[in-house]
Amino acid sequence: MILYNVTTNIHESVHDQWMIWMQHKHIPEILATGKFSSARMVRVLIEEEMGGVTYSVQYETDSKVTLDKYYQEDAPGFREEGLKLFGDKMLAFRTELELIADY
């Protein structure tokens, strides 16, 4: 299993709007692509020097091939929408993880 992790720091001034967008539009739309089986959203408890609130969303997918299809077919539109809505009030980075074992 592959985990596609998106860590986002969101400025306090747009936090509530971003949270509604993430939970009611963005995450459901990404899941609706059919490329991910589930998603988990968590808050990062470390306070950033730059301020804002940081979250991590982990999307589960079956393979790197499926994740690459997401990058090619879907990701550009989703990233563009986030930039249009939140611009420099949102800073995100992405990490690919491979699940070795659950205990």
TACORWO-V141804 format. One record per pair of residues at least 12 apart in sequence whose ideal C-beta (glycine too) atoms are under 8 Angstrom apart, sorted by the first residue. I is the first residue (numbers start at 1). J is the second residue. Records with the same first field share a line. If there is no record, write none. Layout:
BEGIN
I: J / J
END
This chain:
BEGIN
1: 60 / 61 / 62 / 98 / 99
2: 60 / 61 / 62 / 63 / 64 / 66 / 67 / 96 / 97 / 98 / 99
3: 58 / 59 / 60 / 61 / 96 / 97 / 98 / 99
4: 36 / 58 / 59 / 60 / 61 / 67 / 70 / 94 / 95 / 96 / 97
5: 56 / 57 / 58 / 59 / 94 / 95 / 96 / 97
6: 56 / 57 / 59 / 92 / 93 / 94
7: 44 / 54 / 55 / 56 / 92 / 93 / 94 / 95
8: 54 / 55 / 56 / 57 / 90 / 91 / 92
9: 48 / 50 / 52 / 53 / 54 / 90 / 91 / 92
10: 52 / 53 / 54 / 55 / 86 / 89 / 90
11: 51 / 52 / 86 / 89 / 90
12: 51 / 52 / 53
13: 89
14: 86 / 89 / 90
15: 52 / 53
17: 85 / 86
18: 85 / 86 / 89 / 90
21: 85
22: 41 / 55 / 57
23: 41
26: 78 / 81 / 82
27: 39 / 41 / 57
29: 78
30: 59 / 74 / 78
31: 59
33: 70 / 73 / 74
35: 61 / 66 / 67 / 69 / 70 / 74
36: 59 / 60 / 61 / 70
37: 60 / 61 / 62
38: 59 / 60
39: 57 / 58 / 59 / 60
40: 57 / 58
41: 55 / 56 / 57
42: 55 / 56 / 57 / 58
43: 55
44: 56
50: 91
52: 91
58: 97
64: 96
67: 96
END
